[in-house]
Amino acid sequence: MKTEYEIASFASFQTELTRFFLAYKSALQEVETKINILQEEFKLIHEYNPIEHVSTRMKSPKSILAKIMKRGIHPSLEAIRENIRDIAGARITCSFVEDIYKVSAMLQAQHDIEIVEIKDYIANPKDNGYQSLHLIIKVPIFMSDRMAKVYTEIQIRTIAMDFWASLEHKIYYKYNKEVPEHIRIELKEAALQAAELDRKMERLNKEINILKENEAEPPMLDSPIAHLAKYLTQLPPHQ
């Protein structure tokens, strides 16, 4: 039979484990709220919304265990908390590459977000062709008896980058063995083609914006109504 000490220790560990995962869940909710507010602002105030789609995920206990074994991390909650920084993750999909950096700058400007690390795989793609901007941040979470800053990873990428990364992931995980060299080469070529598509679409978007500006209606200040309003404001006050 288990002793009272063993039962108490297990109950204490269970509570800490619950707190552990709750903190990451709460961090994701905080990040998602921040992104949703930006989206709502762009919809209501600005003419263009750079955020196409947002998704969130948390690593499963199985994935966390596999990662600590692979990296030789001590199997304690504290060691996992400090060394595995992508347990909570959010992914933002943007229309164009320039939107990625705009959204990143807006998130970095929020005073309660602590930027830990920025990994720019757009300026410096991975060897396999992967492109994305990764932000490792700390988000403050307030619980009943404590405040914790929780690591969260935010990945920001274009639709083309996301399309390539999702399919590359499926191809690799479908094939449990070493992927043949010719397939790796073709996947990298596909990544380069996706990057070229991004550049082409961004160039076309800029051209459309220039045409739109040139074809815009004259400002209201030059309209007859504007002149009338200006004339009325200059009349002496009615005695």
C-alpha positions in Angstrom: 0.0 0.0 0.0 1.1 3.6 -0.7 2.0 5.6 2.3 0.4 9.0 3.1 3.6 10.7 2.1 3.6 9.0 -1.3 -0.1 9.9 -1.8 0.5 13.5 -0.9 3.6 13.7 -3.1 1.6 12.3 -6.1 -1.3 14.8 -5.4 1.2 17.6 -5.3 2.9 16.6 -8.5 -0.5 16.2 -10.2 -1.4 19.8 -9.2 1.9 21.1 -10.5 1.4 19.2 -13.8 -2.1 20.7 -14.2 -0.7 24.2 -13.5 2.1 23.5 -16.0 -0.2 22.8 -18.9 -2.7 25.5 -17.8 0.0 28.1 -18.0 0.7 27.3 -21.7 -3.0 27.1 -22.5 -3.5 30.6 -20.9 -0.4 31.9 -22.8 -1.9 30.8 -26.1 -5.2 32.5 -25.2 -3.4 35.7 -24.4 -1.5 35.6 -27.7 -4.6 34.7 -29.7 -6.5 37.6 -28.1 -3.7 40.1 -29.1 -3.8 38.8 -32.7 -7.6 38.9 -32.8 -7.6 42.6 -31.6 -5.1 43.5 -34.4 -7.4 41.7 -37.0 -10.5 43.5 -35.7 -8.7 46.8 -35.9 -7.6 46.2 -39.4 -11.1 45.2 -40.5 -12.8 48.2 -38.9 -10.3 51.0 -39.4 -7.8 50.2 -42.0 -8.4 49.4 -45.7 -6.3 46.2 -45.7 -5.9 43.3 -43.3 -2.4 41.6 -43.5 -3.5 38.6 -41.4 -5.1 35.9 -43.5 -5.4 33.1 -40.9 -4.4 32.3 -37.3 -4.0 28.8 -35.7 -2.7 27.7 -32.3 -1.4 24.4 -30.9 0.2 22.8 -27.9 2.7 20.0 -27.9 1.4 16.8 -26.6 3.0 15.1 -23.5 4.3 12.4 -26.0 6.0 15.1 -28.2 7.5 16.8 -25.1 8.8 13.5 -23.8 10.4 12.7 -27.2 12.0 16.1 -27.3 13.6 15.9 -23.8 14.9 12.5 -24.6 16.4 13.6 -27.9 18.0 16.7 -26.3 19.0 15.0 -23.1 17.0 17.4 -20.9 16.4 16.5 -17.3 12.8 15.1 -17.0 11.6 17.8 -14.5 8.9 20.4 -15.0 11.4 23.2 -14.3 13.9 21.9 -16.8 11.2 21.4 -19.5 9.8 24.8 -18.8 13.1 26.5 -19.3 14.6 24.5 -22.1 11.6 23.7 -24.4 10.3 27.0 -25.7 7.8 25.9 -28.3 5.3 23.9 -26.1 2.8 26.6 -26.9 2.7 27.8 -30.5 0.7 30.2 -32.7 0.9 30.4 -36.5 0.0 33.6 -38.4 -0.5 33.3 -42.1 -0.1 36.6 -44.1 -0.7 37.5 -47.7 2.7 39.0 -48.5 6.3 38.9 -47.2 6.2 42.6 -46.2 3.1 41.8 -44.1 5.1 39.3 -42.0 7.5 42.0 -40.8 4.6 44.5 -40.2 2.8 42.0 -38.0 6.0 41.1 -36.2 6.8 44.7 -35.5 3.3 45.3 -34.1 3.6 42.3 -31.8 7.1 43.3 -30.7 5.8 46.8 -29.8 3.4 45.5 -27.2 4.9 46.4 -23.8 3.8 43.2 -22.0 5.5 40.9 -24.5 9.1 40.0 -23.8 11.0 39.1 -27.0 13.5 36.3 -26.2 14.7 35.4 -29.7 13.9 36.1 -33.4 14.7 33.5 -36.0 14.4 34.9 -39.5 14.3 31.9 -41.8 13.1 34.2 -44.6 16.3 36.2 -44.8 18.2 33.0 -44.1 16.2 30.0 -45.2 17.0 26.5 -43.7 19.0 24.1 -45.8 15.8 22.3 -46.9 14.3 25.5 -48.2 12.0 26.2 -45.2 11.0 29.9 -44.8 9.2 31.5 -41.9 9.7 34.2 -39.2 9.8 32.7 -35.7 9.4 34.8 -32.6 10.2 33.3 -29.2 8.4 35.4 -26.6 7.4 35.4 -23.0 3.8 36.2 -22.1 2.8 37.1 -18.5 0.1 34.8 -17.0 -1.6 35.7 -13.8 -2.9 32.9 -11.6 -4.5 32.9 -8.2 -1.2 32.9 -6.3 1.5 33.8 -8.8 2.5 35.5 -12.0 4.5 33.4 -14.5 6.1 34.4 -17.8 5.5 31.6 -20.2 7.5 30.8 -23.4 5.4 30.9 -26.6 6.5 30.5 -30.2 4.9 32.6 -32.9 5.5 31.5 -36.5 4.6 34.1 -39.2 4.6 33.0 -42.8 3.0 33.7 -46.2 0.3 31.4 -47.7 2.9 30.0 -50.1 5.4 29.3 -47.3 2.6 27.6 -45.2 1.5 25.5 -48.2 5.1 24.2 -48.8 5.8 23.6 -45.1 2.6 21.7 -44.5 3.1 19.4 -47.4 6.8 18.9 -46.7 5.9 17.9 -43.2 3.3 15.3 -44.4 5.8 13.9 -46.9 8.5 13.4 -44.4 6.3 11.9 -41.7 4.5 9.6 -44.1 7.9 8.1 -44.9 9.4 6.7 -41.7 12.8 6.1 -43.2 15.5 8.3 -44.6 14.0 10.4 -47.4 15.8 9.7 -50.8 18.2 12.5 -52.0 16.3 13.2 -55.2 13.1 13.9 -53.2 14.9 16.3 -50.8 16.3 18.1 -53.9 12.8 18.4 -55.5 11.3 19.6 -52.2 14.0 22.3 -52.0 13.3 23.3 -55.6 9.6 23.6 -54.7 10.5 25.9 -51.8 12.4 28.1 -54.1 9.5 28.2 -56.5 7.2 29.1 -53.6 9.5 32.0 -52.7 9.6 33.2 -56.3 5.8 33.2 -56.3 5.8 35.3 -53.1 8.1 37.8 -54.8 6.0 38.0 -57.9 2.7 38.4 -56.1 4.2 41.1 -53.9 5.4 43.0 -56.9 2.0 42.7 -58.6 0.3 44.0 -55.4 2.6 47.0 -55.3 1.8 47.8 -58.9 -1.9 47.6 -58.2 -1.5 49.9 -55.3 0.3 52.5 -57.4 -2.5 52.3 -60.1 -5.1 52.7 -57.4 -3.4 55.8 -56.0 -3.1 57.3 -59.4 -6.8 56.7 -60.2 -8.1 57.9 -56.9 -10.7 60.6 -56.9 -9.6 64.2 -56.2 -9.5 64.9 -52.5 -12.6 66.5 -50.9 -10.6 69.7 -50.3 -10.8 70.5 -54.0 -14.6 69.8 -54.3 -17.3 72.4 -54.5 -18.7 71.2 -51.2 -15.3 71.7 -49.6 -15.1 75.3 -50.9 -18.6 76.0 -49.7 -17.8 74.7 -46.2 -14.6 76.9 -46.2 -16.7 79.9 -47.3 -19.3 79.4 -44.6 -16.7 79.1 -41.8 -15.2 82.4 -42.9 -18.5 84.3 -42.6 -18.8 86.7 -39.6 -20.8 85.3 -36.7 -24.6 86.1 -36.8 -25.3 89.1 -34.6 
